[in-house]
Amino acid sequence: MNRKMVRIGAAFAAFTLSLGGAAACSDSEDSGKPTKISMMVLGDKPSNGRLEAMLKMLNPRLTEQANATLELHYIEWADWQTQYNVALLSGDTSMDLITTATDWLFAWENAQKGAFLPLSDDMLKKEAPKTWAQVDAKGDWDLTKLDDGQIYFIPEDNYTQWTNHGFFYRGDWAKASGIPDGTITKFEQFTQYFQWIKKNKPKTYPWDVAKQNEGALTGYLQGHTDWVTLQEVSTSSYYPFQIDNSGATPKVTSWYYSSDQLLAAATEAKQWNDMGVWREDALNYDGNTREEMYAGLSGTEQHHTQTFVTQVVDNMTKKQPGSDPKMFYWGQENGNVYRDIKTHGAMAVSANSKHAEKALQVYDLIRNDKTDYGLLNFGIEGTDYVLTADGKLDHPKGWDISKDALDSNFWGGRMDEFEPTKVTDAPNKADIYKGLDAAAKVYPFSTLRVKKDQIDPTLTAIGGVFSEYIPQLQYGKVKDPAATIAEMRKKLKDAGFEDAQKSIQADVDEWSKTHQAK
């Protein structure tokens, strides 16, 4: 079936559902039995029994409130990009709610391919009234529409987080390496930090890293150009295109295809590899490197600010006393950092769902009912968490995130009003957020819709080239970075990189006629 027919079918499904959709009701709905709603989430499924215990308390509430129950379907981190997209486009009718995002979970691509059910205003107002009102009050529904004017998902637009990436490191070791105050302010200073660890901590990897991790390239490139990564276009786990927004009109370009800085980044990565910064088999290693850092066996970890302030600081302080955990975020040295977009987390309804109306009812509850929200996100009071006298969320004595985490991973509808301050939050969390808020810019292209269907085959070819070359460059596994980059760029050109760039530029030019990108 072609995309047009898929879209027509999905639109018809939305139309029938908005009218009441008697034909869409399952046998359980007709019989009065609770309808089982399945929500797809990202992450490794927990095996400690905490998730099941929580659902045993949540589902009776959902049964009473909406005659429904909830189950979670996990897309695990191993090969998650492939598994996620395959699951969405498989025609599986057991999936109802789908966690998505426009910057890392291919929301626009999957919407264009017919994976998501178009959601009418009337349907949302009827089945998810609290969600509709909140998003509408913020004026954010336009962030979820394709050019056809249809809503394809619900934004997580009322939750404050910072998911800008960077390096976590030990301030005590950075200070011992000669870095003033143990505070790294430039990407290149990590070489000095790594050298000290290599010399003084022989059992520790300066940066124990696993498989796909572009930090050695992306971290350098973001801090040495003022280009904006185009979040609307990805291939596999790579973002091939950036935008130079310094001129009168935005120009589509690429770190990987056009920048002089890529050679400098790859040269530094080779220096790190030759120093032994990471294990020799880093390309194939799949261990838990964050646990290695907690154990004092790695000096560096890479993820985003939210992880740092809610997990890493507390764990490092407890498990490595005196380690003075710090974070260097990418783009810190030149201010090339952006606030999260409001569709970094979102929730869609599967186009193949047999229970779309009921799915929206359940979503409205787990997003807006404080008790339901608390169970799903924090678990059972007294076992998964406790509240302190001043209302902060804590964990029972002996609780360990590595063994006892709930891991429900509801990343498509969190709400600030239901998020208590946690005792495990970094003491300087507010200062970190304040600093980012002062430095960060608003991502200017949230309403840009790239005509991906015109360049999908080319993007697949580009992804193949990247998969061949970027891992080798980012881990410094090539003898001659300059020659390797030249070879990669020739293959990118042969794959049609410039044609894709021109196509995206045309979309940007059209968008610029009615939008201000500054």
C-alpha positions in Angstrom: 0.0 0.0 0.0 1.4 3.4 -0.9 1.8 6.3 1.6 -1.2 8.2 0.2 -3.5 5.2 0.7 -2.1 4.7 4.2 -2.8 8.3 5.1 -6.3 8.2 3.6 -7.0 5.0 5.6 -5.7 6.6 8.8 -7.7 9.7 8.2 -10.9 7.7 7.7 -10.2 5.8 10.9 -9.9 9.1 12.8 -13.2 10.3 11.2 -15.1 7.2 12.2 -13.7 7.3 15.7 -14.6 11.0 16.1 -18.2 10.0 15.3 -18.2 7.4 18.0 -16.6 4.6 16.1 -18.9 1.8 17.1 -17.1 -0.5 14.6 -13.8 0.2 16.3 -14.9 -1.1 19.7 -13.4 -4.3 20.8 -15.3 -7.3 22.2 -14.1 -6.3 25.7 -15.6 -2.9 25.2 -18.9 -4.3 24.0 -18.9 -6.8 26.9 -18.1 -4.3 29.5 -14.8 -5.9 30.4 -11.8 -3.5 30.8 -10.0 -2.7 27.6 -6.3 -3.4 27.6 -4.3 -0.4 26.4 -0.7 -1.0 25.4 1.8 1.9 25.5 5.1 1.6 23.7 8.0 3.0 25.7 11.8 3.2 25.2 14.2 1.4 27.4 15.2 -2.0 28.8 12.3 -3.7 30.5 13.0 -3.9 34.3 13.2 -7.4 35.8 13.0 -6.5 39.5 9.2 -6.8 39.8 8.7 -3.1 40.6 6.9 -2.3 37.4 4.4 -5.2 37.8 3.7 -4.2 41.4 3.0 -0.7 40.4 0.6 -1.7 37.6 -1.3 -3.9 40.1 -2.2 -0.7 41.9 -2.6 1.6 38.9 -4.8 -0.7 36.8 -7.7 -1.0 39.3 -7.8 2.8 39.3 -7.9 3.0 35.5 -10.6 0.3 35.4 -12.7 2.4 37.7 -12.0 5.6 35.9 -12.1 4.5 32.2 -12.9 0.7 32.2 -9.3 0.1 30.9 -6.0 -1.3 32.0 -2.5 -0.3 30.9 0.5 -2.5 29.9 3.9 -1.3 28.7 5.7 -2.6 25.6 9.4 -1.9 25.7 11.7 -1.1 22.8 15.0 -2.1 24.3 18.2 -0.1 23.7 19.9 -2.8 21.7 19.3 -1.8 18.0 16.5 0.5 19.2 16.3 2.6 16.1 15.6 -0.3 13.9 13.3 -2.1 16.3 11.2 1.0 17.0 10.5 1.8 13.4 9.8 -1.8 12.5 7.3 -2.1 15.3 5.5 1.1 14.2 5.2 0.1 10.6 4.5 -3.6 11.1 0.7 -3.2 11.3 0.6 -4.6 14.8 -2.9 -4.0 16.2 -1.8 -4.6 19.8 -0.1 -1.2 20.1 -2.3 1.7 21.1 -0.2 4.6 22.6 3.3 5.3 21.0 6.0 7.3 22.7 7.5 9.5 20.0 9.5 12.7 19.5 10.4 14.9 16.5 14.1 15.2 17.3 15.1 11.6 18.1 12.1 9.3 17.5 11.3 10.0 13.9 7.8 11.5 14.6 7.5 13.3 11.4 8.7 10.5 9.3 6.4 8.0 10.9 3.5 10.4 10.7 4.1 10.8 7.0 4.3 7.1 6.5 0.9 6.5 8.2 2.0 5.0 11.5 0.1 7.5 13.6 -3.7 8.1 13.7 -4.7 11.7 12.8 -6.4 13.2 15.9 -9.3 15.6 15.3 -10.0 18.5 17.6 -13.4 17.0 18.5 -11.9 13.6 19.3 -9.2 15.2 21.6 -11.7 17.5 23.3 -14.0 14.5 24.0 -11.6 11.8 25.0 -8.7 13.8 26.4 -10.3 17.1 27.5 -7.7 18.1 30.2 -4.8 17.5 27.8 -6.6 19.3 25.0 -7.2 22.4 27.2 -3.7 22.6 28.6 -1.9 22.2 25.2 -4.4 24.6 23.5 -3.9 27.2 26.2 -0.2 27.2 25.4 -0.9 27.4 21.7 1.2 24.3 21.0 -1.1 22.2 18.7 0.5 23.7 15.6 3.8 22.0 16.7 2.2 18.6 16.0 0.6 19.1 12.6 1.8 18.2 9.1 0.9 20.3 6.1 -2.5 18.6 5.9 -3.4 20.4 9.1 -4.0 17.2 11.1 -2.7 16.7 14.6 -0.6 13.5 14.8 0.6 13.5 18.4 0.4 15.3 21.7 3.4 17.3 22.9 5.1 17.0 26.3 4.9 20.8 26.5 4.4 21.3 30.2 7.6 19.7 31.6 10.9 21.5 32.2 14.0 19.5 31.3 17.4 20.0 29.7 18.5 17.3 27.4 21.5 19.0 25.9 24.4 16.5 26.0 27.9 16.8 27.3 30.5 15.0 29.4 30.2 14.2 33.1 33.6 14.1 34.8 35.3 14.1 38.2 36.2 17.5 39.5 38.7 16.1 42.0 40.7 14.4 39.2 40.4 17.4 36.9 41.8 19.6 39.7 44.6 17.2 40.3 45.4 17.3 36.6 46.1 21.0 36.9 42.8 22.4 35.6 41.8 25.5 37.7 39.1 24.7 40.3 38.8 21.3 38.5 36.3 23.0 36.1 36.7 22.2 32.4 35.7 25.1 30.2 37.0 24.0 26.8 36.6 20.7 25.0 40.4 20.4 24.4 41.0 20.3 28.2 39.8 16.8 28.3 43.0 15.7 26.8 44.9 17.0 29.9 42.3 15.3 32.1 42.6 12.0 30.3 46.4 12.1 30.4 46.3 12.5 34.2 43.9 9.6 34.6 46.0 7.4 32.3 49.1 8.1 34.4 47.7 8.1 37.9 44.7 5.7 37.7 46.0 2.6 35.8 42.9 0.5 36.5 40.6 3.2 35.2 39.6 4.1 31.7 39.7 7.9 31.2 36.5 7.5 29.3 35.0 4.0 29.1 32.6 4.3 26.2 30.3 1.8 24.5 29.4 1.4 20.8 27.5 4.3 19.3 28.7 7.5 21.0 29.5 10.5 18.9 30.7 12.6 21.7 34.3 12.8 20.5 33.0 14.4 17.2 29.8 16.1 18.1 31.0 17.6 21.3 33.9 19.3 19.4 31.9 20.4 16.4 29.1 22.0 18.4 31.6 24.0 20.4 33.7 25.1 17.4 31.0 26.2 15.0 27.8 28.3 15.4 25.7 25.9 13.2 22.4 24.6 14.3 21.8 20.9 14.0 18.6 20.3 11.9 16.6 18.0 14.2 13.9 17.3 11.6 16.2 15.1 9.5 18.0 12.1 10.8 19.2 8.8 9.4 19.8 6.0 11.8 21.2 7.7 14.9 22.9 10.5 12.8 21.9 14.1 12.1 23.5 14.7 8.7 22.6 18.4 8.3 23.1 21.6 10.1 22.0 25.1 9.3 24.1 28.2 9.2 21.7 30.8 10.5 24.2 33.7 10.6 23.2 35.3 7.3 20.1 36.9 6.0 18.5 33.5 5.2 19.2 30.1 6.7 21.6 27.9 4.7 21.6 24.1 4.9 25.1 22.8 5.4 26.8 19.8 7.2 29.6 19.3 9.7 30.3 16.0 8.1 30.3 17.1 4.5 31.5 20.7 4.5 33.2 21.8 7.7 37.0 22.2 8.2 36.4 21.4 11.9 35.6 17.7 11.3 39.3 17.0 10.6 40.3 18.7 13.9 37.7 16.7 15.8 38.8 13.4 14.2 42.4 14.2 14.8 41.8 14.7 18.5 39.7 11.5 18.6 42.7 9.7 17.1 45.0 11.2 19.8 42.6 10.0 22.5 42.5 6.5 21.0 46.3 6.3 20.7 46.5 7.4 24.4 44.2 4.5 25.4 41.4 6.8 26.6 38.8 4.0 25.9 39.1 0.3 25.6 40.4 -1.2 22.4 37.2 -2.9 21.6 35.0 0.2 22.3 33.3 -0.2 18.9 31.8 -3.5 20.1 31.7 -3.1 23.9 28.2 -3.0 25.3 28.8 -2.8 29.0 27.2 -0.3 31.4 29.7 2.5 31.4 27.8 4.6 33.8 28.1 1.9 36.4 31.8 1.8 35.6 32.0 5.5 36.5 30.1 4.9 39.7 32.6 2.2 40.6 35.6 4.5 40.0 36.6 2.6 36.8 35.8 5.4 34.3 36.6 9.0 34.6 34.0 10.3 32.1 30.5 9.6 31.0 28.4 11.2 28.2 24.7 12.0 28.4 22.4 15.0 29.0 22.0 17.6 31.7 18.8 16.0 33.0 20.6 12.7 33.7 23.4 14.6 35.4 21.3 16.6 37.9 18.8 13.8 38.7 21.1 10.8 38.8 24.8 11.2 38.4 25.5 13.8 41.0 23.8 11.9 43.7 25.2 8.5 42.8 28.8 9.8 42.4 28.6 11.7 45.7 27.5 8.5 47.5 29.5 6.0 45.6 32.7 8.0 45.1 32.9 10.4 48.0 34.8 13.6 47.3 34.6 13.0 43.5 33.0 16.5 43.0 31.0 15.4 39.9 30.8 18.1 37.2 29.4 18.5 33.7 30.8 20.1 30.6 28.0 20.6 28.1 28.7 20.7 24.3 28.7 24.2 22.9 29.6 25.6 26.3 32.6 27.5 25.1 30.8 29.3 22.3 27.2 29.4 23.5 26.0 27.0 20.8 23.3 25.4 22.9 19.5 25.3 22.5 16.5 24.8 24.8 14.6 21.6 24.4 11.9 21.6 21.8 8.4 20.9 23.1 8.2 17.8 21.0 11.3 16.2 22.4 8.7 14.0 24.1 5.3 13.3 22.7 2.6 10.7 22.5 0.8 9.4 19.4 -2.0 6.9 18.9 -1.1 4.0 16.6 -3.0 4.1 13.3 -3.6 0.4 13.8 -5.0 0.7 17.3 -8.4 -0.9 17.8 -9.0 1.2 20.9 -8.0 4.7 19.9 -10.7 6.5 21.9 -10.0 4.4 25.0 -6.3 5.0 24.6 -6.8 8.7 24.7 -8.9 8.4 27.8 -6.1 6.5 29.5 -3.5 9.0 28.4 -5.6 11.9 29.7 -5.6 10.1 33.1 -1.9 9.2 33.4 -1.0 12.7 32.3 -3.5 14.7 34.4 -4.7 12.6 37.4 -2.2 13.2 40.2 -2.5 9.8 41.7 -2.3 7.9 38.4 0.6 10.1 37.4 2.4 9.4 40.7 2.0 5.7 40.4 3.2 5.5 36.9 6.2 7.8 37.3 7.3 7.2 40.9 5.8 3.8 41.9 4.4 2.8 45.3 4.9 5.1 48.3 6.8 3.3 51.0 8.4 0.9 48.6 9.6 2.8 45.5 9.7 6.2 47.2 8.9 8.1 50.4 8.0 11.7 51.0 10.1 13.8 53.4 8.5 16.1 55.9 9.0 19.0 53.5 7.4 17.2 50.6 10.5 16.1 48.7 10.6 12.7 47.0 13.1 10.3 48.5 13.7 6.5 48.4 13.5 4.0 51.3 16.7 3.1 53.1 18.8 0.6 51.0 17.1 1.6 47.7 19.6 1.5 44.8 18.8 2.8 41.3 21.0 0.1 39.8 18.8 -2.6 41.3 15.5 -1.1 42.3 14.5 1.5 39.7 10.9 1.5 38.4 11.9 2.3 34.9 8.4 3.0 33.6 9.9 5.5 31.2 6.8 7.7 30.6 8.5 10.3 28.5 5.5 11.6 26.5 3.3 13.5 29.0 5.1 14.6 32.1 3.8 17.6 33.9 5.7 20.1 36.1 2.9 20.5 38.5 3.1 16.8 39.5 6.9 16.6 39.7 8.1 17.0 43.3 11.6 18.1 44.1 13.7 15.0 44.8 16.3 14.7 47.5 18.5 13.1 44.9 18.5 16.2 42.7 21.8 17.9 42.5 22.1 20.6 45.2 23.0 23.1 42.5 20.3 22.0 40.1 18.6 25.4 40.1 22.0 27.2 39.4 22.7 24.8 36.5 19.3 25.4 35.0 19.7 29.1 35.5 23.0 29.1 33.7 21.6 27.2 30.8 18.6 29.3 30.6 20.8 32.4 30.3 23.0 30.9 27.6 20.6 28.8 25.6 18.7 29.9 22.5 15.3 28.8 21.3 15.5 26.2 18.5 14.1 28.2 15.5 12.9 25.4 13.2 10.2 23.6 15.2 7.6 24.4 12.6 9.7 23.4 9.6 8.3 20.3 7.8 10.9 18.7 5.5 9.5 16.7 2.6 11.2 13.5 3.7 9.4 11.3 1.2 11.3 12.9 -1.6 14.7 12.1 -0.1 14.2 8.9 1.9 16.2 6.6 -0.4 19.1 9.1 -0.4 19.0 9.4 3.4 19.2 5.7 3.7 22.3 5.7 1.5 23.8 8.5 3.5 23.1 6.5 6.7 25.0 3.6 5.2 28.0 5.8 4.5 27.9 7.3 8.0 27.6 3.8 9.6 30.8 2.8 7.8 32.9 5.8 8.6 31.7 7.8 11.6 32.3 5.1 14.2 35.9 4.7 12.9 36.4 8.5 13.0 34.8 9.0 16.4 37.0 6.3 18.0 40.1 7.3 16.3 40.5 4.0 14.6 41.9 5.4 11.3 45.5 5.9 10.4 44.9 9.1 8.3 41.8 11.1 9.4 42.2 13.5 6.5 42.2 10.7 3.9 39.4 8.9 5.6 37.2 12.1 5.6 37.9 12.7 2.0 36.9 9.2 1.1 33.8 9.4 3.2 32.8 12.7 1.5 33.3 11.2 -1.9 31.0 8.4 -1.0 28.5 10.8 0.4 28.5 12.8 -2.8 28.0 9.6 -4.8 25.1 8.7 -2.5 23.3 11.9 -3.4 24.2 14.1 -0.4 24.1 17.3 -2.4 20.8 16.4 -3.9 19.3 15.9 -0.5 20.8 19.1 0.7 19.3 21.0 -2.2 15.9 19.5 -1.5 16.0 20.4 2.2 17.2 23.9 1.3 14.1 24.3 -0.9 11.9 23.4 2.0 13.8 25.8 4.3 13.5 28.6 1.7 9.7 28.0 1.4 9.4 27.9 5.2 11.4 31.1 5.6 8.9 33.1 3.6 6.4 32.9 6.4 8.6 32.3 9.5 11.4 34.2 11.2 14.3 31.8 11.9 16.3 34.1 14.1 
